[in-house]
């Protein structure tokens, strides 16, 4: 799991990317312009940034230069654009971007590029363009599972010979197995936090909007049923 900042002025692109990244288990911060991206970068250091080139206030390449000059370009940045020229892409990589995605972005290309970027960010050191100071080692995010919930879903510590991990069948497709795990995970936290969505959101590291969406997707009641 990684914390990814998505910067794009098109709401449809932001929503699509956030859905994909959330589904992959990442935490996502969204910014619709350079001003919001600056504020997000000052609040936290993302593990990776998806940065659109053409934006109304400040373009992505200028923001990239700004972060570099301020010593804030200590995370991998992947540029995105549907209209950029080769020269623009080359300039962005020279400044410090690690890759470039051309819109419309295919799912396979997106996930492969993000995986490569995160792998690079977890290396002993990440450096941008020549002359920029090397960033410190990336500190991995805390595991989202606290000890009780980890014990709940992995009591056996290893899959049994019948292809089961707890009561989750390992013979089903990955997405279905993951959904089964997530149901156990979220139901555990809902009970533990007495169905307080604020506390469940804090505990699981998901924004409330996405938490409600995830629970609905999994078919989990978000509020405790009252007895009649």
Secondary structure, DSSP 8 states (H G I E B T S, - for coil): --EEEEE-S-HHHHHHHHHHHHHTT-EEEEESSHHHHHHHHHH---SEEEEES--SSS-HHHHHHHHHHTT---SEEEEEESS--HHHHHHHHHHT--EEEESS--HHHHHHHHHHHHHHHTSS----STTS-----------SS-HHHHHHH-TTSS--TTSEETTEETTS-HHHHHHHHHHHHHHHHHHHTTT-HHHHHHHHT--HHHHHHHHHHHT--SS-----
